[in-house]
Amino acid sequence: MPTYNRLATLQRAVAALDPQTVDSSRFELVVVSDGSTDGTLEFLEQASPAFHLLIGRQENSGPAAARNHGVRLARGDLILFLDDDVVAAPDLIEQHLCARPESDDRIVVIGPMLTPPDHRPNPFIRWEQSMLYKQYDAMKRGDWAPTYRQFYTGNASVGRRFIMSLGGFDERFRRGEDVELAYRLHEEGARFVFNDSAVGHHYAERSFESWLRNAREYGRNDVVFDRERRQSGRLEQVRVEYAGRNPLVRGLTRACLGRKTLESSLRHAAKSIIYGADRLGLEAITQSALSGLYNTTYYCGMADELGGSEAFWETIRGGRSD
């Protein structure tokens, strides 16, 4: 569990591991403070949970470095990644264990991160959660099997030796580093399993600006992953996805690419619409505006990494005329 200056949510996440249905002698919690300055280390040093608690410390280096640090400190054969704002259901650890044969080190178990019943997140977090719920529902129905694209380190488990054999997370990335590792696991024969009973409740809090930065970083990272052949064919998937986007997203993308002033104007206008519609309870309008803004920002991030709008359109067209 990496953490950075989120003491209140960390305290709740740690407390949720005391009443686990698995005996406390069977697991340990490794918390890595990624340069926290809010009393996190003091809380951890004074904590006395029923399970064994290991504390890691490092200068602020990002979640990938913090998770690698935690994996190195861990003594168990199985690593369960949890975020510091995810509150585990009482049987979460048991559900991760029962979803994997003990002899198979290459099983990767993914659990859902659900919206807590006592928490109403801001509109853009609700949009993120709605996107996750669509994936969870599709996997439960059997529409498609889980893949590396659903590996989010808020609630996922994998064999320690398997992670170590691939060198762990790529510490250059502060967004998408979980999916990048999962792709390498996939290439080495990992089998991904979704267990909808391994529930974590996600008390997510994020600013509007942070949410948009994530969208841009995911766009940039997909280009990097494809360029380095870490996710070979990812840009081909983006071409297919772009063709299926609604006309509004395609029109906004065409208008904003290479025009920072217009992109900034869109961002401010969309923010006003989102908050205004949310206050009025117009959820459909709120969600549509968020989808349009997120996807447009994602494509702008791609264009940044590709070297500009012309390179983006050449990538999208795949060398064909528009």
N, C-alpha and C positions, 0 to 999 in steps of 0.2 A: 504494500500500500504506500505509494508515494504521496507526499503532502507538501503543500506550500501555502503558508499563511491562511489556513482555513480551520482554525482551532475548533470552532463550534461544531462544524460538520464532522471533523475528525473524532471528536469526543463521542458523538452519537454513533459513528461507524464502528469505533472500537467497542463501545458498550454492547452493540448488537451481537458481538461474537461470544459474549459470556454465556447466553442461554442456548447455544447450539446443541442439537440433538446428538452430535458426535462428542464423545468424551473429550474433555479439554486436554487430556494427556496425549491425544493423537494428533494435535496440530499446534503450530506456533504462528504468531503474527509478527511479520517483519515490517516495520514502518520506517521509511526513509524520509527524513526531513530535508527537503531540497532548498536549504538556505532560509528556512522559516525564521521570522523575527517577532512572532506574535505570541510567544509563550508555549509553542508547540513542544519544544524539547523539555521544558519544565513539566508540562503535563505528562509527557511520556515517562519521564524519569520518576515521577511520583505515583504513576498508575500501578495498580496491583490486581490485574485481571486474573481469572481462574486459569487461563492458558499462559504459556510462556511467551513473553514479549521481547523481541530483539529490536534495538534502536539503531538506525543508520543515520549518519550525518554527512552532508556534503555542501559545498558552495552551490548556489543556484545554477543548475546546469540543464534543467528540463526534465520532463517525465521519463524519457527514454533512458537517460543516464541514471535517474533514481531507481527505475525498475531493474536495470542491470546491476546496480549496487545491491539491491534487495535480493536478487537471485543469487549473487555471490555469497551473501550472508546466510541464506536459507540452508537448512540442514535436511529438509525432507526431499523425497523423490518426486513429489508432485507439487507444482507451483499453481496456486490459485491467485489470480490478479483481481484485486478489488480497488475501486477508487475511494478517496476519502470522503466522498459525498454519497456513497452507496451504503444503505443500511440493509444488512443481510437478513433474510427471513430465517427463522430458527433452524430450519433444516437445509439451508443453502449448502453447507459443506457436505452433508450427507448426500444430497442430490448430485453434487459433482462427483463424488466417489462412486455412487451406484450406477452412474451413466458410463462408466469405463471399466473394461476388464483389467484386472491388476497387471496382467502380463503384457498389455499393449501400451507401450510408451508413446505411441504416435497418435493416440486418440486426443483430439482437442475438443473440450466440452465448452459450449457457449450457453450462458444463462441469460434470461431477459432482465433488463433494467426498466422497471415499471414506475409510473408516476405514483407517489405515495397518496393514499386516500386523504391524508390530513395536510396536503401541500398543494397549493395552486401556483404553478410556476408562471413566469412572465410569458408573453405571447410567443416569442421566438423559441423558448425552450419547449413550449407546448407543440410548436411546429416540429422541432427535432423529435420529440417523443412520438408524434403521430407518424413520422416517417419510419421510426423503429417499429412501431406497432404493426404497420403494414407488412414489414419483413417478418415479424414474429408470426402473424396470422398466416402468411403465405407458407412459411415452413411448417406450421402446425397442420395446415390443410394438406400438405404434401405437394403443393404446386411446384416447388423445387427444393432440392437438398441444400443445407447450409454449406457455405463456402468460406474461403479466407476473407471475403468482403464483409462477413458478419462477425469477424473476430474483433471485439472491442474489449480493451483491458479493464473496463469497469466491472466485468463479471465473466471471467473465462479461466479455464485451467488447462495445463499442458505439462508434460513430463519435464523435469528440470534438465536431465541429460540432453533431451532433444533441443531445448533452447540453447544450452551451452555449446552444443556441437555446431551451431550455426553462428556463434559469436554474439548472440543476444540481439537487442534492439540497436538500430542504427542511430547513434546519438546526434547525428547532424539534424535530424528531424524533430520538431516540436509538435507537429500535427501529422496524423496519418502514420506514425511510426508503428502502431499496432498492426495495421493492415499490411504494411510493408514486411514486417516480420512474418505475419501469417502467410503471405505469398511464398516466402522462402520455405516455411514449414510445408506448405502445399506442394512445392516443387520436390521436396524430400519425402513425400509420401504420407503426409498427415491426412487423417480422416476427421472431418468436422462433424460434430454431433450437437444438435440443439436440444436442450432439456428445459422445457418451459416451466418445470417445477423448481428449478434452481433459481429462485426469485431474489433479486436485489431491488430495493426501493431507492430510486434515484432522486435525491434532494438537490437537484441541479440549480445553480445560480450563476448567471453570466451576464455581463453587460451587452448591450446592443453592439457596441464597437468590437468587443471580443468575439461575438458571434459572427460578425462580418469578416473579421480577420481570419477566422477559421475557414470560412468559405473560400477566401482568396488563397490561403495556404494549401487547402486541399487541391485547388486547381493547379497551383505551381507544382505541388508534389507529384500529382499524377503524370505530369510531363517528365519530371526527373525520374520517376520510377520506370516509365516506359523507355526513356533515353538510355538508362543503365541496364535495360533488359530485366529489371527486377520484377516488372509486371508486363511482360511482353504481350502486346495486343491491347493494352489499356486504352491507347488513343483510338484504336479501331472501335472499341466499345463506346467511347465518347462520341465518335461520329454517328454511330447508330442511335445513341440516346438523343443527340442533338436533333436528328431528323424527326424524332418523335415528340420534341418539345412543342408546346402550344405556340401559336403565332406571336403572342405577346412577348414571351421570353426571347424568341428569335429576333423580334423587332427591337427589343430593348438592348440585346447583345450587339446587334449591328449598329445601333445608334451610339452605344457607349464605348465600344472598343477604340482605344487610341484617343479618346476625348475625356480627359480627366475631369474637366469642368462639368461636362454633362453627366458623367458618372457620379460626381459629388452631388449634383442637383437631384439626380434620381434617388440617391441615398437619403437625402433630407426629405424629399417629398414622400418617399415610401415610408420613412419613419413616422411622419405625421399621419399618414393614412392608417398605418398599423396601430398606433396608439389610439387614434381617434375611433377607429372601428372597434377596437378592443373595449374601450370605455362604453360604447353603445351596445356591446354584446353581439356584434356582427361577426361571428366567428368565421364564416365562410369567406368574407372579404379579407379579414385579417390573415387567414391561412393562404389565400391566393396571392396577396401582396408579398407575404414572406417567401413563398415559393419563387415568385418572379425575381425578387431582389437577391435571394440566395443564389439562384442559378446564374443570373447575370454576373454577379460578383465572382462566382466560381470560374466562369469563362474568361473574365477579365484577368484573373490570376493565371490561367493557362496562357493567355496572350502575353502577359508579362514575362513568363518563363520561356516562351517560344521566341521572344524577341520582337513582338509587335503584332498589330492586327493582321497585316498581310500574311505573316507566317501562320497565324491562327486559322485564317480562312483557307489557306492552302492545306493545312492539316485536316480541317473539317471536310473539305471537298475531296481530299485524297487524290489531288491532281486532276480532278474533273472540272468541267465548267460549271458555274453556279446554276 
